[in-house]
Amino acid sequence: MKKKPSRMTIYFSPEERQFFDDIKQYFENFNDLEKEMSSSSIFVLLVRTFHELFLENATTEDFGLRMKQLNDIKDDQLETINSNLTTVKRQLDRMLYVELTNFQAITKGSQFDIQNLESIHSQFDPKQHELMARIEDVIKEDISRGQTMKQSH
């Protein structure tokens, strides 16, 4: 025989009530179900989440230690993401300079010397400066068009 759901009364301090209201607001802002969640259903979700994170999948029974583990996971993930972004940025910078080398080799022909490769920000080569300015203009135009296209739908 299935047990009937039981009713429970919860007393919150003003601060705890604000925490609960913040959680409820979170679900109202990010809920994909397109209907408002009741306080009861939010509380059930919190209980299930706690059970999953602290009881089912925990490597320790100590609450403080488990909180530290969960926070460390977040920090490790952010460090990994930042490290990956730094690596990607370096690779993009290298690709940019390879393309710049190609441009200078094409425009200078046999006079091109790799030792004279100029910075992407250099304004010594008027052709390179003109190219970079035009690229920036095209990017701005494309962004503007993209915004126009988004707004027209």
GROMACS elastic network, one bead per residue, 0.5 to 0.9 nm:
[ bonds ]
;  ai    aj funct       b0    kb
    3     6     6  0.84654   500
   11    17     6  0.86158   500
   12    15     6  0.76310   500
   12    16     6  0.53477   500
   12    17     6  0.52896   500
   12    18     6  0.88916   500
   12    20     6  0.88218   500
   13    16     6  0.51088   500
   13    17     6  0.60144   500
   13    18     6  0.85449   500
   14    17     6  0.50399   500
   14    18     6  0.62195   500
   14    19     6  0.87264   500
   15    18     6  0.50740   500
   15    19     6  0.63443   500
   15    20     6  0.87598   500
   16    20     6  0.62298   500
   16    21     6  0.85627   500
   17    20     6  0.50491   500
   17    21     6  0.61063   500
   17    22     6  0.85354   500
   18    22     6  0.60493   500
   18    23     6  0.85770   500
   19    22     6  0.50439   500
   19    23     6  0.62861   500
   19    24     6  0.86491   500
   20    23     6  0.50253   500
   20    24     6  0.61520   500
   20    25     6  0.85573   500
   20    39     6  0.87664   500
   20    43     6  0.87183   500
   21    25     6  0.60665   500
   21    26     6  0.85148   500
   22    25     6  0.50166   500
   22    26     6  0.61526   500
   22    27     6  0.87698   500
   23    27     6  0.64164   500
   23    28     6  0.86787   500
   23    42     6  0.81340   500
   24    27     6  0.51955   500
   24    28     6  0.62435   500
   24    29     6  0.87054   500
   24    37     6  0.78049   500
   24    38     6  0.84729   500
   24    39     6  0.72915   500
   24    42     6  0.69547   500
   25    29     6  0.61414   500
   25    30     6  0.85822   500
   26    29     6  0.51765   500
   26    30     6  0.60830   500
   26    31     6  0.79505   500
   27    30     6  0.51632   500
   27    31     6  0.50598   500
   27    32     6  0.88545   500
   27    36     6  0.81257   500
   27    37     6  0.73317   500
   27    42     6  0.81010   500
   28    31     6  0.56396   500
   28    34     6  0.85974   500
   28    35     6  0.81887   500
   28    36     6  0.62473   500
   28    37     6  0.72646   500
   29    32     6  0.89489   500
   31    34     6  0.64260   500
   31    35     6  0.77600   500
   31    36     6  0.80688   500
   31    37     6  0.83719   500
   32    35     6  0.81601   500
   33    36     6  0.80218   500
   33    37     6  0.87320   500
   37    40     6  0.80497   500
   37    41     6  0.61562   500
   37    42     6  0.64589   500
   38    41     6  0.52202   500
   38    42     6  0.62868   500
   38    43     6  0.86080   500
   39    42     6  0.51294   500
   39    43     6  0.61228   500
   39    44     6  0.86309   500
   40    43     6  0.51353   500
   40    44     6  0.62272   500
   40    45     6  0.86533   500
   41    44     6  0.50427   500
   41    45     6  0.61798   500
   41    46     6  0.86551   500
   42    45     6  0.50375   500
   42    46     6  0.62410   500
   42    47     6  0.87171   500
   43    46     6  0.50097   500
   43    47     6  0.62556   500
   43    48     6  0.86572   500
   44    47     6  0.50901   500
   44    48     6  0.61769   500
   44    49     6  0.85388   500
   45    48     6  0.50880   500
   45    49     6  0.60245   500
   45    50     6  0.85280   500
   46    49     6  0.50484   500
   46    50     6  0.60770   500
   46    51     6  0.84838   500
   47    50     6  0.51679   500
   47    51     6  0.61058   500
   47    52     6  0.86300   500
   48    51     6  0.50176   500
   48    52     6  0.61422   500
   48    53     6  0.86384   500
   49    52     6  0.51074   500
   49    53     6  0.60968   500
   49    54     6  0.83256   500
   50    53     6  0.52162   500
   50    54     6  0.56513   500
   50    55     6  0.74407   500
   51    54     6  0.54802   500
   51    55     6  0.50355   500
   51    56     6  0.63069   500
   51    57     6  0.85081   500
   52    55     6  0.58077   500
   52    57     6  0.60266   500
   52    58     6  0.81714   500
   53    56     6  0.64082   500
   53    57     6  0.55313   500
   53    58     6  0.62723   500
   53    66     6  0.86364   500
   53    70     6  0.86309   500
   54    57     6  0.63012   500
   54    58     6  0.51014   500
   54    59     6  0.85656   500
   54    60     6  0.82873   500
   54    61     6  0.75535   500
   54    62     6  0.89934   500
   54    63     6  0.75112   500
   54    66     6  0.69382   500
   54    67     6  0.85791   500
   55    58     6  0.55604   500
   55    59     6  0.87992   500
   55    60     6  0.87282   500
   55    61     6  0.75272   500
   56    59     6  0.89914   500
   58    61     6  0.69080   500
   58    66     6  0.68465   500
   59    66     6  0.75272   500
   59    69     6  0.89791   500
   60    63     6  0.78610   500
   60    65     6  0.71009   500
   60    66     6  0.62910   500
   61    65     6  0.80464   500
   61    66     6  0.73327   500
   62    65     6  0.53340   500
   62    66     6  0.61346   500
   62    67     6  0.86850   500
   63    66     6  0.51291   500
   63    67     6  0.61661   500
   63    68     6  0.86544   500
   64    67     6  0.51286   500
   64    68     6  0.62787   500
   64    69     6  0.87071   500
   65    68     6  0.50644   500
   65    69     6  0.62451   500
   65    70     6  0.87479   500
   66    70     6  0.62264   500
   66    71     6  0.85905   500
   67    70     6  0.51560   500
   67    71     6  0.61572   500
   67    72     6  0.85117   500
   68    71     6  0.50783   500
   68    72     6  0.59596   500
   68    73     6  0.85658   500
   69    72     6  0.50744   500
   69    73     6  0.62480   500
   69    74     6  0.88468   500
   70    73     6  0.51989   500
   70    74     6  0.66463   500
   70    75     6  0.89454   500
   71    74     6  0.51985   500
   71    75     6  0.63854   500
   71    76     6  0.87137   500
   72    76     6  0.59797   500
   72    77     6  0.84377   500
   73    76     6  0.51369   500
   73    77     6  0.61255   500
   73    78     6  0.86524   500
   74    77     6  0.51898   500
   74    78     6  0.62977   500
   74    79     6  0.87252   500
   75    78     6  0.51483   500
   75    79     6  0.62138   500
   75    80     6  0.86377   500
   76    79     6  0.50959   500
   76    80     6  0.61631   500
   76    81     6  0.86107   500
   77    80     6  0.50741   500
   77    81     6  0.61408   500
   77    82     6  0.85793   500
   78    81     6  0.50366   500
   78    82     6  0.60638   500
   78    83     6  0.84661   500
   79    82     6  0.50890   500
   79    83     6  0.60312   500
   79    84     6  0.85231   500
   80    83     6  0.50514   500
   80    84     6  0.60921   500
   80    85     6  0.85406   500
   81    84     6  0.50841   500
   81    85     6  0.61017   500
   81    86     6  0.86092   500
   82    85     6  0.50286   500
   82    86     6  0.61624   500
   82    87     6  0.86375   500
   83    86     6  0.51272   500
   83    87     6  0.62879   500
   83    88     6  0.86979   500
   84    87     6  0.50557   500
   84    88     6  0.61650   500
   84    89     6  0.85456   500
   85    88     6  0.50477   500
   85    89     6  0.60339   500
   85    90     6  0.85956   500
   86    89     6  0.50427   500
   86    90     6  0.62400   500
   86    91     6  0.86627   500
   87    90     6  0.51819   500
   87    91     6  0.62613   500
   87    92     6  0.86557   500
   88    91     6  0.50318   500
   88    92     6  0.60876   500
   88    93     6  0.85351   500
   89    92     6  0.50711   500
   89    93     6  0.61240   500
   89    94     6  0.86452   500
   90    93     6  0.50392   500
   90    94     6  0.62558   500
   90    95     6  0.86630   500
   91    94     6  0.50668   500
   91    95     6  0.61923   500
   91    96     6  0.85576   500
   92    96     6  0.60533   500
   92    97     6  0.86525   500
   93    96     6  0.50048   500
   93    97     6  0.63228   500
   93    98     6  0.86587   500
   94    97     6  0.51774   500
   94    98     6  0.61590   500
   94    99     6  0.86393   500
   95    99     6  0.62036   500
   95   100     6  0.85020   500
   96    99     6  0.51737   500
   96   100     6  0.61296   500
   96   101     6  0.86111   500
   96   120     6  0.82284   500
   97   101     6  0.59602   500
   97   102     6  0.84653   500
   97   117     6  0.88314   500
   97   119     6  0.82144   500
   97   120     6  0.73598   500
   98   102     6  0.62970   500
   98   103     6  0.87101   500
   99   103     6  0.62080   500
   99   104     6  0.86472   500
  100   103     6  0.50077   500
  100   104     6  0.61502   500
  100   105     6  0.84654   500
  100   117     6  0.82717   500
  100   118     6  0.84677   500
  100   119     6  0.87238   500
  100   120     6  0.72779   500
  100   128     6  0.83043   500
  101   104     6  0.51710   500
  101   105     6  0.59828   500
  101   106     6  0.85181   500
  101   114     6  0.76169   500
  101   117     6  0.67933   500
  101   118     6  0.86685   500
  102   105     6  0.50790   500
  102   106     6  0.61252   500
  102   107     6  0.86289   500
  103   106     6  0.52025   500
  103   107     6  0.61594   500
  103   108     6  0.84500   500
  103   128     6  0.79230   500
  104   107     6  0.51530   500
  104   108     6  0.57435   500
  104   109     6  0.78201   500
  104   112     6  0.68430   500
  104   117     6  0.77256   500
  104   118     6  0.87903   500
  104   127     6  0.89549   500
  104   128     6  0.76685   500
  105   108     6  0.53690   500
  105   109     6  0.53533   500
  105   110     6  0.76174   500
  105   111     6  0.81333   500
  105   112     6  0.54424   500
  105   113     6  0.80889   500
  105   114     6  0.85286   500
  106   109     6  0.53068   500
  106   110     6  0.87810   500
  106   112     6  0.83951   500
  107   112     6  0.83638   500
  107   127     6  0.81392   500
  108   111     6  0.54603   500
  108   112     6  0.52336   500
  108   113     6  0.89304   500
  109   112     6  0.57719   500
  110   113     6  0.81374   500
  112   115     6  0.87391   500
  112   116     6  0.75304   500
  112   117     6  0.83753   500
  113   116     6  0.54352   500
  113   117     6  0.71428   500
  114   117     6  0.53626   500
  115   118     6  0.87570   500
  118   121     6  0.80904   500
  118   122     6  0.61703   500
  118   123     6  0.88436   500
  118   124     6  0.80455   500
  118   125     6  0.81200   500
  119   123     6  0.85976   500
  120   123     6  0.84841   500
  120   128     6  0.81196   500
  120   129     6  0.84442   500
  120   132     6  0.80774   500
  121   129     6  0.79654   500
  121   132     6  0.86202   500
  122   125     6  0.71729   500
  122   128     6  0.82011   500
  122   129     6  0.72568   500
  123   126     6  0.64114   500
  123   128     6  0.75115   500
  123   129     6  0.55119   500
  124   128     6  0.82971   500
  124   129     6  0.77626   500
  125   128     6  0.53627   500
  125   129     6  0.61943   500
  125   130     6  0.86371   500
  126   130     6  0.59887   500
  126   131     6  0.84848   500
  127   130     6  0.50656   500
  127   131     6  0.61010   500
  127   132     6  0.86712   500
  128   132     6  0.61815   500
  128   133     6  0.85613   500
  129   132     6  0.52451   500
  129   133     6  0.61698   500
  129   134     6  0.85839   500
  130   133     6  0.51474   500
  130   134     6  0.60963   500
  130   135     6  0.85932   500
  131   134     6  0.51273   500
  131   135     6  0.61456   500
  131   136     6  0.86945   500
  132   135     6  0.50698   500
  132   136     6  0.62841   500
  132   137     6  0.86821   500
  133   136     6  0.51697   500
  133   137     6  0.62822   500
  133   138     6  0.87499   500
  134   138     6  0.61593   500
  134   139     6  0.85828   500
  135   138     6  0.51221   500
  135   139     6  0.61865   500
  135   140     6  0.86595   500
  136   139     6  0.51203   500
  136   140     6  0.62358   500
  136   141     6  0.86392   500
  137   140     6  0.51353   500
  137   141     6  0.61573   500
  137   142     6  0.86322   500
  138   142     6  0.60992   500
  138   143     6  0.85297   500
  139   142     6  0.51120   500
  139   143     6  0.61392   500
  139   144     6  0.85250   500
  140   143     6  0.50605   500
  140   144     6  0.60509   500
  140   145     6  0.85328   500
  141   144     6  0.50044   500
  141   145     6  0.60693   500
  141   146     6  0.84581   500
  142   145     6  0.50086   500
  142   146     6  0.59925   500
  142   147     6  0.85557   500
  143   147     6  0.62072   500
  143   148     6  0.85840   500
  144   147     6  0.51238   500
  144   148     6  0.61965   500
  144   149     6  0.86038   500
  145   149     6  0.60179   500
  145   150     6  0.84979   500
  146   149     6  0.50402   500
  146   150     6  0.61037   500
  146   151     6  0.85741   500
  147   150     6  0.50731   500
  147   151     6  0.61349   500
  147   152     6  0.85640   500
  148   151     6  0.51911   500
  148   152     6  0.61248   500
  148   153     6  0.89762   500
  149   152     6  0.51982   500
  149   153     6  0.67510   500
  150   153     6  0.57510   500
